[in-house]
Amino acid sequence: MDAKWTRRAAAAAAVTVVRAAGAKPALLGGEPIRKHPFPKWPVYGPPEETALVSTLRTGQWYRGSGSAVGRFEEKFATAMGSPYCLAVANGTSALMVALHGLDVQPGDEVIVPPYTFIATINAVLSKGALPVFIDTDPRTFQMDTTKLEAAITDRTVAAIPVDMAGAPANLDHANEIGRRRGIKILEDAAQAHLGEWRGRKLGTICDAGTFSFQASKNLNSGEGGAVLTRDKALWERCYAYHTNSSARRGTEPAASMGGNYRLTEFQAALLAAQMDRLEAQARQRDANAALLSKQFRVIGGVAPAEWTDGCTRSAWHLFMFRYDAAQFHGLPRAKFLKALAAEGIPCSSGYTPLNKQAFLRNVLEGRGFQRLFSRERMKQWQERNHCPANDQLCTEAVWFTQNMLTGGEEDMQQIALAIDKIKAHASELAK
């Protein structure tokens, strides 16, 4: 298969050069490469309709009386290879519930990456804990675990490596440090459905793993989330917390606070139906991402995110790459993105440095956190809160969303053609 993709990529690249030489960029008045949209998301049909109508007719619409949530939990746990699964309202809830299960409390510190969605940090803040940022490996876009141990203090209780775009950081290294230093490792696998680490599904590698089923995700029900773990006691704590301190039937009453983070029966029924599509969609993304990566390497100046050694499959929630303006005659990234969009190729510049967001400063300067953390502790936090590699990455990153990888080879070739056309005319575009 690899040889086949290589031949196709080389052929596509050859066509690209010929077309790019004489084709004017759409941003300069030329014809766009692509004139129709990429595949819509989500994909649905009769199975999803049947699942929702069947649930409606039961008249049992929440997990306390219905059975759809329990069936989905079992199906998802089996697919992921985890003995315990707890379905919750959304991915942010999953993080909050898991942090409770790991006994993260006010005044604690939790180590996080600066390149992630804001929910990772909000979940930590919601527990009254201090998020401590460590830098990103710009090759992989993942947490640089070589910096993890140095960030641990007497208040550190957990770290959250994020499986960014569906691929992981070095989870073996994170787990080894966690065991040796006595901190918990929570894998934020919100984007990583069916991704793998050494052949095992992401979200099952650490003390606990969390998923999101929000509308953009590879497996989605509009909103939804899940916590996976191999620790039954942790799962029991999470269960009680997610349903207002109510333990499961037949177990002792919960001994701690809780909230309402339950998934609905409708969402669970929809997810169970969507799961039957998941593997086939994942294989399509695998094939298209492989082809696109080879094309990019021929073009140059657009470097796909690399996998951490140990990653055996990405979920490809995003296709991320670094844009090198120097190889495009100094064309600024913003102008590159505008030119790419004009060619009919939607794209994004991705995240900005989360450790520098104004909301974070506002929260940490608020009354509650000032009571939890001394001025000296906060001064130390500010001194530690530097992530220069991530700052640079945030000026170079470009994303394509996962639905773009669910099309065919022609779709991938059009992406490559558009980029090569822009590169061929970059000096004109840069004026």
KOLMAR-365831 format. One record per residue (C-alpha): residue number from 0; chain; x, z, y. Coordinates in steps of 0.02 Angstrom, whole numbers, plus 32768, in hexadecimal, padded with zeros to 4 digits. Layout:
TIKE   k c    X    Z    Y
TIKE NUM A    X    Z    Y
...
***
This chain:
TIKE   k c    X    Z    Y
TIKE   0 A 8000 8000 8000
TIKE   1 A 808D 8029 8078
TIKE   2 A 80D8 7F7B 8064
TIKE   3 A 802D 7F2E 8084
TIKE   4 A 8018 7F90 8124
TIKE   5 A 80C8 7F62 815A
TIKE   6 A 80A5 7EA7 8143
TIKE   7 A 8001 7EB3 81A0
TIKE   8 A 804D 7F19 822D
TIKE   9 A 80DD 7E9D 8240
TIKE  10 A 8063 7E0B 8243
TIKE  11 A 7FF6 7E61 82C3
TIKE  12 A 808D 7E87 832E
TIKE  13 A 80C4 7DD0 8329
TIKE  14 A 8018 7D96 8363
TIKE  15 A 801C 7E1B 83EA
TIKE  16 A 80BC 7DD9 8437
TIKE  17 A 807B 7D27 843E
TIKE  18 A 7FD5 7D58 848D
TIKE  19 A 801F 7DD6 8504
TIKE  20 A 8099 7D58 854C
TIKE  21 A 8011 7CEA 8595
TIKE  22 A 7F7F 7D62 85AA
TIKE  23 A 7F63 7DB6 8651
TIKE  24 A 7F32 7E6F 8647
TIKE  25 A 7E7B 7E91 8669
TIKE  26 A 7EAD 7F07 86F5
TIKE  27 A 7EFB 7E70 874D
TIKE  28 A 7E64 7E01 8732
TIKE  29 A 7E81 7DC5 8681
TIKE  30 A 7E0B 7DCB 85ED
TIKE  31 A 7E05 7E73 8591
TIKE  32 A 7E42 7E77 84DF
TIKE  33 A 7DA5 7ECF 84A4
TIKE  34 A 7CF3 7EB4 84E1
TIKE  35 A 7C8E 7F21 846A
TIKE  36 A 7C90 7FDD 844C
TIKE  37 A 7CE8 8037 83BF
TIKE  38 A 7C7C 8080 8333
TIKE  39 A 7BFC 80FF 836D
TIKE  40 A 7C04 81B5 833B
TIKE  41 A 7BB4 820A 82DE
TIKE  42 A 7B86 81A0 8248
TIKE  43 A 7AE0 81CD 81FA
TIKE  44 A 7A52 8188 8193
TIKE  45 A 79CD 81B3 8111
TIKE  46 A 7A31 8242 80C0
TIKE  47 A 7A3A 829F 8165
TIKE  48 A 7983 827C 818C
TIKE  49 A 794F 82BB 80E1
TIKE  50 A 79B8 8359 80F4
TIKE  51 A 796B 8385 819D
TIKE  52 A 78B7 835F 816B
TIKE  53 A 78CA 83C1 80C9
TIKE  54 A 790A 8457 812A
TIKE  55 A 787D 8448 81A7
TIKE  56 A 77FC 844C 811D
TIKE  57 A 7842 84EB 80D0
TIKE  58 A 780E 854D 816B
TIKE  59 A 78AD 85B5 8151
TIKE  60 A 791C 8587 81E2
TIKE  61 A 79A0 8610 81E8
TIKE  62 A 7A1A 864E 8166
TIKE  63 A 79C3 86F4 814C
TIKE  64 A 7934 869E 80F2
TIKE  65 A 7972 85EF 80CD
TIKE  66 A 79F2 85AC 8053
TIKE  67 A 7A41 8515 80AB
TIKE  68 A 7ACC 857A 80FE
TIKE  69 A 7B00 85C8 805A
TIKE  70 A 7B00 851F 8003
TIKE  71 A 7B6B 84D3 808B
TIKE  72 A 7BE6 8565 8085
TIKE  73 A 7BFB 854C 7FCB
TIKE  74 A 7C0F 848F 7FDC
TIKE  75 A 7C8E 849D 8069
TIKE  76 A 7CF0 8528 8013
TIKE  77 A 7CFC 84BF 7F74
TIKE  78 A 7D34 8424 7FD2
TIKE  79 A 7DB9 8486 802F
TIKE  80 A 7DF5 84EB 7F9A
TIKE  81 A 7DCB 8594 7FE7
TIKE  82 A 7D71 8621 7F8C
TIKE  83 A 7D18 8660 8029
TIKE  84 A 7CC0 8603 80B4
TIKE  85 A 7C56 8645 8143
TIKE  86 A 7BF3 85C8 81AA
TIKE  87 A 7BDA 85F6 8261
TIKE  88 A 7B8D 85B1 8300
TIKE  89 A 7C23 854F 8341
TIKE  90 A 7CE0 8542 833D
TIKE  91 A 7CF9 85C2 83C8
TIKE  92 A 7C8C 863C 8368
TIKE  93 A 7CF6 861C 82CD
TIKE  94 A 7D92 8650 832C
TIKE  95 A 7D3E 86EB 8374
TIKE  96 A 7CF9 871F 82CB
TIKE  97 A 7DA1 8702 8275
TIKE  98 A 7DFF 8765 82F9
TIKE  99 A 7D87 87F5 82DC
TIKE 100 A 7DA4 87E7 8221
TIKE 101 A 7E60 87F0 8242
TIKE 102 A 7E44 888E 82AB
TIKE 103 A 7E7E 8847 8352
TIKE 104 A 7E50 88C8 83D6
TIKE 105 A 7E59 88E0 8493
TIKE 106 A 7F0D 88F7 84CD
TIKE 107 A 7F57 8891 843E
TIKE 108 A 7FBD 87F3 8451
TIKE 109 A 7F9A 874F 83F6
TIKE 110 A 8018 86C0 83F6
TIKE 111 A 7FCD 8616 841D
TIKE 112 A 8003 8563 8445
TIKE 113 A 7FEC 851B 84F4
TIKE 114 A 7FB5 8473 84AE
TIKE 115 A 7F06 8495 846C
TIKE 116 A 7E50 8499 84A0
TIKE 117 A 7E20 852A 8511
TIKE 118 A 7DB6 857B 8488
TIKE 119 A 7E53 85B7 842E
TIKE 120 A 7E80 861F 84C6
TIKE 121 A 7DD0 8653 84F4
TIKE 122 A 7DB8 869F 8448
TIKE 123 A 7E54 870A 8462
TIKE 124 A 7E1D 873E 8510
TIKE 125 A 7D70 876B 84CF
TIKE 126 A 7DC2 87F1 8462
TIKE 127 A 7E1B 883C 84F9
TIKE 128 A 7EC0 87FE 84B1
TIKE 129 A 7F4D 87AA 8510
TIKE 130 A 7F76 86F5 84E1
TIKE 131 A 8033 86DC 84DA
TIKE 132 A 8068 8626 84E1
TIKE 133 A 80F9 85D8 8485
TIKE 134 A 8135 8527 84A2
TIKE 135 A 8102 8485 844D
TIKE 136 A 816C 8414 83E0
TIKE 137 A 8156 8370 8440
TIKE 138 A 8178 8306 83A5
TIKE 139 A 80E4 834D 8347
TIKE 140 A 8077 8390 83D7
TIKE 141 A 806D 8433 8371
TIKE 142 A 80A0 84E8 8390
TIKE 143 A 815D 84F9 8383
TIKE 144 A 8167 8581 82FF
TIKE 145 A 8223 8595 831B
TIKE 146 A 81EF 85F2 83B9
TIKE 147 A 816D 865F 8363
TIKE 148 A 81D5 86F5 832E
TIKE 149 A 8226 870C 83D8
TIKE 150 A 8179 871D 8427
TIKE 151 A 8146 87B0 83B9
TIKE 152 A 813C 885B 840D
TIKE 153 A 80FE 8906 83DB
TIKE 154 A 804E 88CF 840D
TIKE 155 A 804A 8829 83AE
TIKE 156 A 7FC9 882A 8323
TIKE 157 A 7FAA 8771 8302
TIKE 158 A 7FDE 86BD 8324
TIKE 159 A 7F6F 8623 8328
TIKE 160 A 7FC4 857E 82FA
TIKE 161 A 7F4B 84F0 8321
TIKE 162 A 7F3F 8457 82AF
TIKE 163 A 7F44 83E6 8346
TIKE 164 A 7EEB 833F 832B
TIKE 165 A 7EDC 8368 8272
TIKE 166 A 7F93 838A 8245
TIKE 167 A 7FEA 8433 823B
TIKE 168 A 807E 8490 8283
TIKE 169 A 80FB 84D8 8206
TIKE 170 A 8082 854A 81AC
TIKE 171 A 8102 8583 812A
TIKE 172 A 8171 85C3 81B5
TIKE 173 A 80E1 8616 8210
TIKE 174 A 80A6 866D 8171
TIKE 175 A 8155 86A9 8147
TIKE 176 A 8169 86F5 81F3
TIKE 177 A 80BC 8741 81EA
TIKE 178 A 80DF 8797 8144
TIKE 179 A 8189 87D5 8179
TIKE 180 A 8154 8814 8225
TIKE 181 A 80AA 8855 81F4
TIKE 182 A 803C 87E2 825C
TIKE 183 A 7FA8 8778 8223
TIKE 184 A 7FA8 86BB 822C
TIKE 185 A 7F03 8668 8259
TIKE 186 A 7F01 85AC 8241
TIKE 187 A 7E94 8554 82C2
TIKE 188 A 7E5F 84BD 825C
TIKE 189 A 7DD2 8488 82D1
TIKE 190 A 7E10 83D4 82CC
TIKE 191 A 7E55 83D0 821B
TIKE 192 A 7DCB 83A9 819E
TIKE 193 A 7E22 836D 80FD
TIKE 194 A 7ED0 8375 8149
TIKE 195 A 7F52 83BB 80D1
TIKE 196 A 7FEE 8428 80C9
TIKE 197 A 8054 8409 802B
TIKE 198 A 7FB7 83C7 7FD6
TIKE 199 A 7F48 845A 8006
TIKE 200 A 7EBC 8447 8084
TIKE 201 A 7EDE 8481 8136
TIKE 202 A 7E7C 851B 8166
TIKE 203 A 7EAA 856F 80C0
TIKE 204 A 7F65 858A 80D8
TIKE 205 A 7F6A 862A 813F
TIKE 206 A 7F10 86D2 8144
TIKE 207 A 7E76 8678 8184
TIKE 208 A 7E48 85CD 81C6
TIKE 209 A 7DC0 8594 823D
TIKE 210 A 7D64 84EF 8251
TIKE 211 A 7CF4 849E 82D3
TIKE 212 A 7C61 842B 82AF
TIKE 213 A 7C43 83FF 8365
TIKE 214 A 7C01 8350 838C
TIKE 215 A 7CAB 82FC 839F
TIKE 216 A 7CF2 8342 82FC
TIKE 217 A 7D0F 82DF 825C
TIKE 218 A 7C8A 834B 8208
TIKE 219 A 7C02 8379 8284
TIKE 220 A 7B55 83BF 829F
TIKE 221 A 7B57 83BE 835D
TIKE 222 A 7B95 8471 835B
TIKE 223 A 7BD2 84DD 82CC
TIKE 224 A 7C6C 8530 8283
TIKE 225 A 7CB3 8588 81EC
TIKE 226 A 7D32 860C 81B9
TIKE 227 A 7D93 85F7 8116
TIKE 228 A 7DFB 867E 80C2
TIKE 229 A 7E3A 86B8 8019
TIKE 230 A 7E24 876E 804B
TIKE 231 A 7D7A 87B0 8015
TIKE 232 A 7D84 884C 8081
TIKE 233 A 7DAB 87E2 811A
TIKE 234 A 7D19 8770 80EF
TIKE 235 A 7CA4 8806 80E2
TIKE 236 A 7CDB 8844 818D
TIKE 237 A 7CBF 8798 81D6
TIKE 238 A 7C13 878A 8186
TIKE 239 A 7BD9 882E 81CF
TIKE 240 A 7C1E 8806 827B
TIKE 241 A 7BC9 875B 8281
TIKE 242 A 7B1C 87A4 8261
TIKE 243 A 7B12 883D 82D3
TIKE 244 A 7B6A 88B8 8261
TIKE 245 A 7AF7 8894 81CE
TIKE 246 A 7B55 8893 812A
TIKE 247 A 7B21 8820 809D
TIKE 248 A 7A96 885B 802C
TIKE 249 A 7AD4 88D5 7FAA
TIKE 250 A 7B6E 890A 800D
TIKE 251 A 7B90 89A2 8079
TIKE 252 A 7B54 899C 812F
TIKE 253 A 7BD4 8956 81A8
TIKE 254 A 7C40 89D6 8201
TIKE 255 A 7C68 8971 829D
TIKE 256 A 7C18 8913 832D
TIKE 257 A 7BD8 8862 831D
TIKE 258 A 7B78 87D6 836E
TIKE 259 A 7B0C 8741 8341
TIKE 260 A 7B7B 86AF 830F
TIKE 261 A 7B0E 8669 8283
TIKE 262 A 7B00 85B1 8257
TIKE 263 A 7A4E 8570 8249
TIKE 264 A 7A02 8527 81AC
TIKE 265 A 79ED 847E 8202
TIKE 266 A 7AA6 8473 822E
TIKE 267 A 7AD8 84A5 817E
TIKE 268 A 7A67 8422 812E
TIKE 269 A 7AAE 839D 81A2
TIKE 270 A 7B61 83CF 817B
TIKE 271 A 7B44 83CA 80C0
TIKE 272 A 7B04 8318 80D0
TIKE 273 A 7B93 82E6 8143
TIKE 274 A 7C12 832A 80C8
TIKE 275 A 7BE7 829E 804F
TIKE 276 A 7C2E 8223 80CD
TIKE 277 A 7CC9 8287 80F9
TIKE 278 A 7D4A 824B 8079
TIKE 279 A 7D23 8191 808E
TIKE 280 A 7D2E 81A2 814B
TIKE 281 A 7DD2 8201 813A
TIKE 282 A 7E1D 8177 80CF
TIKE 283 A 7DEC 80F6 8151
TIKE 284 A 7E43 815C 81D8
TIKE 285 A 7EDD 8170 8168
TIKE 286 A 7EEC 80B4 8152
TIKE 287 A 7ECD 8088 8208
TIKE 288 A 7F43 810E 824A
TIKE 289 A 7FCD 80CE 81D7
TIKE 290 A 7FB5 801C 8214
TIKE 291 A 7FAC 804F 82CB
TIKE 292 A 8049 80BB 82BB
TIKE 293 A 80AD 8028 8275
TIKE 294 A 8070 7FB5 82FF
TIKE 295 A 80A1 8035 8383
TIKE 296 A 8151 8042 833E
TIKE 297 A 8164 7F85 834F
TIKE 298 A 8124 7F86 8403
TIKE 299 A 8192 8018 843B
TIKE 300 A 8177 8095 84C6
TIKE 301 A 80DF 80E0 846F
TIKE 302 A 8118 8162 83F0
TIKE 303 A 8093 81A5 8378
TIKE 304 A 8092 8261 835B
TIKE 305 A 80FD 828C 82C5
TIKE 306 A 80C9 82FA 8235
TIKE 307 A 811A 83A2 8216
TIKE 308 A 817C 83A2 8172
TIKE 309 A 80FE 83E7 80F5
TIKE 310 A 8068 838B 813A
TIKE 311 A 8024 831A 80B1
TIKE 312 A 7F89 82DA 810A
TIKE 313 A 7F45 82D9 81BA
TIKE 314 A 7E8C 82E0 81DF
TIKE 315 A 7EAA 8266 8270
TIKE 316 A 7E2D 82B8 82E3
TIKE 317 A 7E98 8269 836A
TIKE 318 A 7F1D 81E3 836A
TIKE 319 A 7F9E 8229 83E3
TIKE 320 A 8039 81D5 8427
TIKE 321 A 80BA 81EC 84AF
TIKE 322 A 80C2 8167 8536
TIKE 323 A 8171 813F 8579
TIKE 324 A 815B 80F6 8627
TIKE 325 A 8213 80C3 862B
TIKE 326 A 81F0 8042 85A4
TIKE 327 A 815E 7FFF 860B
TIKE 328 A 81C1 7FDB 86AA
TIKE 329 A 8194 8084 86F3
TIKE 330 A 80D8 8067 86E4
TIKE 331 A 808B 8114 8700
TIKE 332 A 8026 815B 8670
TIKE 333 A 7F89 8161 86DB
TIKE 334 A 7F98 80A6 86FF
TIKE 335 A 7FBD 8084 8646
TIKE 336 A 7F1D 80E0 8616
TIKE 337 A 7EBA 8080 8699
TIKE 338 A 7F00 7FDB 865A
TIKE 339 A 7EDB 8008 85A6
TIKE 340 A 7E27 8037 85D1
TIKE 341 A 7E13 7F90 862C
TIKE 342 A 7E44 7F3A 8589
TIKE 343 A 7DB0 7F90 8534
TIKE 344 A 7E19 8018 84E2
TIKE 345 A 7DD9 80C8 850F
TIKE 346 A 7E62 814A 851E
TIKE 347 A 7E8A 81F6 8562
TIKE 348 A 7F21 8251 85AA
TIKE 349 A 7EF8 82E8 853D
TIKE 350 A 7F11 839E 8569
TIKE 351 A 7F61 83E9 8602
TIKE 352 A 7FCF 8485 85F1
TIKE 353 A 7F57 850E 85BB
TIKE 354 A 7FD0 8598 85EA
TIKE 355 A 7FC4 8561 86A1
TIKE 356 A 7F07 8559 86B1
TIKE 357 A 7EBA 85B4 8745
TIKE 358 A 7E34 8605 86DA
TIKE 359 A 7EB9 8660 8676
TIKE 360 A 7F07 86AB 8711
TIKE 361 A 7E5B 86E0 874F
TIKE 362 A 7E31 8736 86AB
TIKE 363 A 7ED7 8791 869D
TIKE 364 A 7ECE 87CC 8751
TIKE 365 A 7E1F 8812 8734
TIKE 366 A 7DF5 88C9 8728
TIKE 367 A 7DE6 88CF 866A
TIKE 368 A 7E8F 8885 8641
TIKE 369 A 7EE3 88E8 86CB
TIKE 370 A 7EA8 8986 8673
TIKE 371 A 7EE6 8948 85C9
TIKE 372 A 7F91 890A 85FF
TIKE 373 A 800A 895D 8677
TIKE 374 A 8057 8901 870A
TIKE 375 A 80FC 8902 86AE
TIKE 376 A 80AE 88B6 8613
TIKE 377 A 805C 882D 867B
TIKE 378 A 80FE 880B 86D7
TIKE 379 A 8154 87F4 862F
TIKE 380 A 80C6 8781 85F8
TIKE 381 A 80DF 8713 8691
TIKE 382 A 819A 870A 8670
TIKE 383 A 817A 86D7 85BB
TIKE 384 A 80F1 865B 85E8
TIKE 385 A 815F 85BF 85F9
TIKE 386 A 814A 8528 8587
TIKE 387 A 81B5 849C 85CF
TIKE 388 A 81AA 8429 8538
TIKE 389 A 80EC 8434 853F
TIKE 390 A 80EE 8413 85FA
TIKE 391 A 814D 8371 85DA
TIKE 392 A 80DD 8340 8548
TIKE 393 A 8043 8351 85B5
TIKE 394 A 808A 82CA 8629
TIKE 395 A 80A6 8250 8599
TIKE 396 A 8017 8267 851D
TIKE 397 A 7F8F 81E7 84FA
TIKE 398 A 7EFD 81FC 8481
TIKE 399 A 7E85 818F 8421
TIKE 400 A 7DED 81E6 83D7
TIKE 401 A 7DC8 81EA 831C
TIKE 402 A 7D34 8172 8321
TIKE 403 A 7DAC 80E9 8359
TIKE 404 A 7E03 80FA 82B1
TIKE 405 A 7D62 80DF 824E
TIKE 406 A 7D5D 8024 8273
TIKE 407 A 7DBF 7F99 821E
TIKE 408 A 7E6C 7F4A 8228
TIKE 409 A 7E35 7ED7 82B5
TIKE 410 A 7E0D 7F70 831F
TIKE 411 A 7EBD 7FB4 8306
TIKE 412 A 7F0B 7F0B 832C
TIKE 413 A 7EA8 7F00 83CE
TIKE 414 A 7EEC 7FAA 8403
TIKE 415 A 7F9D 7F6D 83E1
TIKE 416 A 7F7D 7EC6 8438
TIKE 417 A 7F3D 7F20 84D3
TIKE 418 A 7FD6 7F91 84DD
TIKE 419 A 804E 7F01 84C0
TIKE 420 A 7FF8 7E9B 8546
TIKE 421 A 8008 7F2B 85C0
TIKE 422 A 80BF 7F40 8594
TIKE 423 A 80E1 7E86 85AE
TIKE 424 A 8097 7E90 865D
TIKE 425 A 80CA 7F43 8686
TIKE 426 A 8137 7F10 871B
TIKE 427 A 80A1 7EB9 876D
TIKE 428 A 802D 7F4A 8747
TIKE 429 A 80AA 7FC7 878F
TIKE 430 A 80A8 7F75 883A
***
